[in-house]
Amino acid sequence: MTFELFSDGGEAGVLALAPGARILPAWAQSGAESLLAAVATVAACAPFRQMRTPGGRAMAVAMTNCGPLGWISDEAGYRYGATDPLTGRPWPAMPGVLSALAEGAARAAGYPGFVPDACLVNRYLPGVGLSRHQDRDERDLAAPIVSVSLGLPAIFLFGGLRRADSCRRYRLGHGDVVVWGGPSRLCFHGVAPLAPGSHPLLGPERINLTFRRAG
């Protein structure tokens, strides 16, 4: 399956958040069932878990990874590693449907040639959010971030290069994709606590796929 937004290479339908940052509304919606099937395959090998922060607290968001590298948080800090600390095995390979999605979305947003080596899979339940942060654990900061929303809608918070900068709020629905890089690559961002609800495919859940070039 391929994921292409435009047949003519134009930018109709793309929303600009900031220089280098774009929202592709409903871009992954038609392929959502295939994406969720791929996530289920990944989670069967590397189960969702609530990692611990360096301070020892359990994170509210449950997560897993796929691809050559996976993001890890524990008392030793934040980092990427090739091995799942829960199973002792390499992270599951990134399913082709996921890598194709990431590469196509990046290309549609103006970042041709993006090939992710890490996919973070986050699972949100009502009341769970993600505090504002920068994605700066990756070695390749020239590559963009590709973020895919599935299931319940969420309020995405997108700020500036300083934590104190004000944040804009964007409602992301099922299938929406956000891509940011270039001058916006290190912008602070987060997710407001998820509102209660039920989605036809996921019930009371939101799944977020975040693709990165970490190595």
Summary of the structure (lengths in Angstrom):
residues: 215
radius of gyration: 16.0
end to end distance: 26.1
largest distance: 50.1
contacts: 698
relative contact order: 0.23
helix: 14%
strand: 33%
